[in-house]
Amino acid sequence: MTKLVRLLIAIAVCAAFCVPPAYCKQQSKHKEEQPTAHSRDAHKPLPNQLLESRRFIQIPGPNPIIKPGPEGAWDDGVAEASDAFKDVDTYYFYYHATGAGKGYRLGVATSEHPLGPFKKHGDKPLLDLGPEGAWDDKYVACAMVLKEASKKYLMWYSGYGELPKYRKWSIGLATAEHPAGPWKKLEQNPILDDFGYVGGVLKVKGKYRLYNAWPINSPGYKGDYSPLALATAEKPEGPYTKHPGNPLMKKGDFGDWDDGGISEAEVLYHNEAFHMFYGGTHLLGPRLESIGYAYSLDGYNFVKYARNPVAVRQANPNAAAFAEVHAIIEPPFIYLYHTLRYEKHGADRFPWFEDLGVQVLVTQRPFSLNMPVLNIESLRRRGRTSLRNCPPVSLGHVNRLALTVECAYAENATKPIKIHVRASYDGMTCDTIDLYTFENDLGPGQTVRKTVDLDAKVPFIKILVENQDYMSVSNVKITASLAG
């Protein structure tokens, strides 16, 4: 390959994250016009030095952003990430969960902001198990949604059955006129037999690419971790052909951070390159999982980023693992939605401890990120929130912090709410004395908003809200503006 060709390819890949947002093509996994897929030999993987000039800045989100439901709910067991999807101005976080004595079923939560707050849609699964004896009567999981046209949405998902012949993860398809459903399964399901966990789907020049974690429990892989595999079809329902070059990406070499394998991960297309953020774990020891990044120019040959992992679990207080990673790219931010497992946990969640979380990767400086921290519908008179219920706000890469406080006072309110800011060295244990204390403005019968700049040179903060009045206050919202 000539030096000129190598230079042009390097520029194309670097532009994926280096071009200023004002000039970026705002493309995503849901855009129908994709580049022509090259043959497997058209471009060989290039060295990781292509992106060595770029560093990802990790900022943990207000985690957890979604928890399992209350006792008796369909999702009162564990919750795991399925897909992150934006449609118009709404963010959809699909997840599969156990509960009510049943295996994995699919649900969704929505938000107007990529970091929440997320509100669960309805009190029933979005996509339920098949009837007894069906290929998906035990588990329905790993949803991946693609917008095909106006009022036409497609959902690929993994299913598993109770009968011996269905004890394998196969792929089904469902359709809907809205991202929140109702979803209808295809009668001819499964559309692809024995192909693991759905990771992501792209439509490239009219052909569908299904990127999955397969085969499950591969030799040398820990637990249910798997290599990355691909199947293609001319139609959403198939027939699908498994790519002859599978696997597209394997676990790391012995001693690497991901030598135990990778969890299912989504492949996205952005600025003329394919991008994948994935959970990886060590072969030896417990299931401790951080997030790595890999890229490709053709969607077949993936190159792992040399500075992996790009989002380390240690940056998120008490995190043991980030798994089942899905992403939304909105320059200069990349939102990584994932399953969140813990190192330490309460006895009320035995034996499994999984919520849903998000990490933010910043691709350039300067940046300014607004993070919702607290959303309280009503705070009783003379009441106060608990530090335990406030997510830690990470200030590790932040040069400037501002807090915006908003609330609605009662008509006869006489005292404002008070904000207590506590410092923390680890995001879990807080100081006993306030780092900062301030009051919101008072406006009886009004919604009042106040922004305060703080000079907080500490690793983490948590926030406590005190209602000083004898009247309740409603719609309390606190947003942290993080700049760096």
LINNOR-V198494 format. One record per pair of residues at least 24 apart in sequence whose ideal C-beta (glycine too) atoms are under 7 Angstrom apart, sorted by sequence separation. I is the first residue (numbers start at 1). J is the second residue. D is the distance in whole Angstrom. If there is no record, write none. Layout:
i->[I/I]
j->[J/J]
d->[D/D]
//
This chain:
i->[75/76/82/105/135/136/137/138/170/171/208/227/259/273/289/318/416/74/93/136/137/152/153/170/207/208/257/274/288/311/318/335/336/416/73/74/135/151/153/168/276/318/416/435/66/73/102/134/169/171/207/333/334/415/72/155/169/208/333/447/66/68/280/333/334/413/69/127/133/196/210/221/332/68/74/135/159/291/332/413/75/267/288/289/290/331/332/392/412/430/257/288/289/394/407/409/411/421/427/9/106/145/228/258/287/289/291/409/411/425/103/104/105/106/135/225/226/332/387/392/405/409/423/424/10/14/18/103/104/136/195/225/333/409/424/9/13/14/17/104/106/225/322/409/424/13/158/222/225/423/424/14/158/192/221/222/408/409/422/10/158/221/421/422/157/316/406/407/156/279/421/422/66/279/316/387/406/96/279/419/420/96/156/249/279/291/404/405/96/191/192/279/419/420/127/169/191/278/404/192/277/311/417/418/94/188/191/402/403/417/73/74/213/277/311/402/417/418/65/74/94/106/186/213/257/310/402/403/417/66/212/248/257/402/416/62/65/249/401/415/61/62/135/144/156/248/415/126/135/142/146/245/401/414/127/142/144/211/225/413/417/126/144/146/413/82/121/222/268/270/277/279/412/417/82/83/85/87/263/264/265/266/82/83/222/263/266/268/395/410/83/410/173/395/396/410/173/223/395/409/199/202/395/408/198/199/200/394/395/407/408/197/199/200/202/393/408/199/291/392/393/407/407/110/392/406/108/390/390/405/390/317/387/403/404/387/403/404/315/385/401/402/384/385/384/401/154/384/384/400/383/398/399/382/398/399/379/381/398/92/380/393/397/379/381/382/374/376/381/209/373/381/374/381/87/380/379/85/378/379/204/378/377/379/377/376/374/375/374/374/373/373/372/373/371/317/370/371/317/318/317/370/371/368/369/368/30/367/30/366/367/366/365/142/317/37/34/37/34/36/34/29/32/34/29/40/114/114/114/34/35/29/28/29/27/28/84/86/27/81/83/84/115/27/80/84/93/81/25/24/84/19/55/58/58/63/84/16/43/51/52/56/58/16/43/48/60/117/15/42/45/48/60/81/115/116/16/44/46/48/58/81/115/43/45/48/81/117/16/80/113/12/13/38/40/12/37/95/37/93/78/80/77/79/81/64/78/79/63/79/13/13/12/9/67/66/66/64/65/64/65/64/65/63/63/61/61/61/60/61/28/58/59/58/59/57/56/57/24/56/54/62/21/59/62/21/62/63/62/60/59/59/57/17/59]
j->[99/100/106/129/159/160/161/162/194/195/232/251/283/297/313/342/440/99/118/161/162/177/178/195/232/233/282/299/313/336/343/360/361/441/99/100/161/177/179/194/302/344/442/461/93/100/129/161/196/198/234/360/361/442/100/183/197/236/361/475/95/97/309/362/363/442/99/157/163/226/240/251/362/99/105/166/190/322/363/444/107/299/320/321/322/363/364/424/444/462/290/321/322/427/440/442/444/454/460/43/140/179/262/292/321/323/325/443/445/459/138/139/140/141/170/260/261/367/422/427/440/444/458/459/46/50/54/139/140/172/231/261/369/445/460/46/50/51/54/141/143/262/359/446/461/51/196/260/263/461/462/53/197/231/260/261/447/448/461/50/198/261/461/462/198/357/447/448/198/321/463/464/109/322/359/430/449/140/323/463/464/141/201/294/324/336/449/450/142/237/238/325/465/466/174/216/238/325/451/240/325/359/465/466/143/237/240/451/452/466/123/124/263/327/361/452/467/468/116/125/145/157/237/264/308/361/453/454/468/118/264/300/309/454/468/115/118/302/454/468/115/116/189/198/210/302/469/181/190/197/201/300/456/469/183/198/200/267/281/469/473/183/201/203/471/141/180/281/327/329/336/338/471/476/142/143/145/147/323/324/325/326/143/144/283/324/327/329/456/471/145/472/236/458/459/473/237/287/459/473/264/267/460/473/264/265/266/460/461/473/474/264/266/267/269/460/475/267/359/460/461/475/476/180/462/477/180/462/463/478/464/392/462/478/479/464/480/481/394/464/480/481/464/465/465/482/236/466/467/483/467/482/483/467/483/484/465/467/484/179/467/480/484/467/469/470/463/465/470/299/463/471/465/472/179/472/472/179/472/473/299/474/474/476/475/476/476/477/477/478/478/479/479/480/479/426/479/480/427/428/428/481/482/481/482/483/146/483/147/483/484/484/484/264/460/204/202/205/203/205/204/200/203/205/202/245/328/330/335/269/272/268/268/269/269/270/326/328/270/324/326/327/358/271/324/328/337/326/271/271/335/271/307/310/311/316/337/270/297/305/306/310/312/271/298/303/315/372/271/298/301/304/316/337/371/372/273/301/303/305/315/338/372/301/303/306/339/375/275/339/372/272/273/298/300/273/298/356/299/356/352/354/352/354/356/340/354/355/340/356/295/297/297/297/355/355/356/355/356/356/357/357/358/357/358/357/358/359/359/360/329/359/360/361/362/361/361/362/331/363/363/371/331/369/372/332/373/391/391/394/394/397/397/363/482]
d->[5/7/7/6/6/7/5/5/6/5/7/7/5/6/6/5/5/5/6/6/6/7/7/7/6/5/7/5/6/6/5/6/6/6/6/5/5/4/6/5/6/6/4/7/7/7/7/6/5/6/6/6/4/7/7/6/6/6/7/7/7/6/7/6/7/7/7/7/6/6/7/6/6/7/6/5/6/5/5/5/6/7/6/3/6/6/5/6/6/5/7/6/6/7/6/7/6/7/4/7/6/6/7/6/6/5/6/6/4/6/5/4/5/7/6/6/6/6/6/3/5/5/4/7/7/6/6/5/6/6/6/3/7/6/4/6/5/6/5/4/5/6/7/6/7/7/7/4/6/6/6/7/5/6/7/5/5/7/7/5/5/4/6/5/6/7/7/6/5/7/6/7/5/5/7/5/4/7/4/6/4/4/5/6/7/6/6/5/7/5/6/5/6/6/6/6/5/6/5/5/5/4/6/4/4/7/7/6/5/6/7/6/7/5/7/7/6/6/5/5/7/7/6/4/6/6/5/6/7/5/7/6/6/7/7/6/6/4/5/4/5/6/7/5/7/6/4/5/5/5/5/6/5/6/5/4/6/5/7/5/6/6/5/7/5/7/5/6/6/5/6/7/6/7/6/5/5/6/5/6/5/5/4/5/6/5/6/6/6/4/6/7/6/6/6/7/6/7/6/6/4/6/7/7/7/5/3/6/7/5/5/4/6/5/6/6/5/7/7/5/5/6/5/7/6/4/6/5/5/5/7/5/5/6/5/6/6/7/7/6/7/4/6/5/7/6/5/4/7/4/5/5/6/6/7/5/6/6/5/5/7/5/5/5/6/6/6/7/5/6/6/6/7/5/5/5/6/6/6/5/7/5/6/6/7/4/7/5/7/4/5/6/5/5/7/6/6/5/3/6/5/5/6/7/5/5/6/7/5/7/6/7/6/6/7/5/6/6/6/6/4/7/6/6/6/5/6/7/5/6/6/5/7/6/6/7/4/6/5/4/5/7/6/7/5/5/6/6/6/6/7/7/7/7/5/6/4/6/5/6/6/4/7/4/6/6/6/6/6/6/5/7/4/5/6/6/4/7/7/6/5/5/6/7/5/4/5/5/7/4/6/5/5/4/5/7/6/6/6/7/5/6/7/6/6/6/4/6/6/5/6/6/7/6/5/7/4/4/6/6/6/5/6/4/7/6/4/6/6/6/6/6/4/6/6/7/4/4/5/7/7/6/4/7/6/6/6/6/4/5/6/6/5/5/7]
//
